[in-house]
């Protein structure tokens, strides 16, 4: 997930929370590894264990989810955080997956 694009989507889709998320994610998170003197900088997405990660990811990927929605006759879809699932015939599901 591109952090700049995600922050832009949050600004458009959830303006009341956008300033808080911008201030939270505008910098790079330092990840410290055992036996390493310099930190590894997380510059994309969110870090593992971040309590806001699921919320941030969900709002940031809403445009993708809306774009990928298909009519109900092509089979149901389930979206949860960074997981997606589709039920249907093999070829329609494969076409959906290739487009995703």
N, C-alpha and C positions, 0 to 999 in steps of 0.2 A: 504494500500500500504506500503510495507516494504521500508523504506527510503534507506537502504544500497543497496538493489537490484535495486531500482529505479535509484540511482546514478550510479551504475554499467552500467545499460542499457543506461543511458544518455552518459556515457563515450564512449561506443561502437557506439551508433547510432548518436550522435551529439557531436563529440569531440571538436568543436570550442567553444561550450558553456559549456562544462563539468566543467571546472575549476571554472567558475562563479557560477554555480549551486552547486558545491561541497562546495565552500566557503559560500554560502548562507544557505545551509541545513546541514552542518556538525555538528552544535550545536543544542541544544534543545531549542525550543521557550518557553518562560515563559508566561503562561496564568494566569492573575490575576482575581480572582473572588471577587465579592462584599462581604464584611464582612469576608474575609479570610486573615490571616496574611502571609501565605506561598503560593507561586505560584504553579500552576499545570504545570508540564513540558510536553510539546508535543514532544514525541519521535518517532512517526510514522507518515507517510504521510505529509500533509501540514496543516496549520491552516486555519480556515474559514476566508475569506476575503483577503487571500494572493494573490497579483496580479500575481504572477508566478505560482500559484497552477494549473490552467488549462493547461498551457504549460508543466509544469513538469510532471503532471499526464499523459498527452497525450503521451509524449515521453517515459515515464516509462512503459506504458502499450502496446506499439507497439508490442513487442514479443507475448503477449497474443492475440492481435487482429490478427496478422499474423497466429498464430496457429489455431485460431478458424474460419478462413475464409473457406468457403465451396464453391463448384462449384455453378455457377449461377442457374443451373437447380433445385437446392434445395431451392431456394427462396432468395430474396435480403436481405442484412443486412445493418444496419445504425449504425455507431459508432460516438459518439460525446462526447468528454471528458470522463466522467465516466458513460455515458448512452449507452446502446446498445439495438437494436431492430432487430427482425427477422420476416419475413413474409413467410408463407407457410402452408402446412398441419399440423395438430395437432401433429402427431407422430414425423415427422422430426424436428419440432420446439421444442418439448419436449426433444428429444435426444440432440439437440444442447444446450438447456438450462441446462440439466443435466451435459453435458460435460463442460460447462462454469463454 
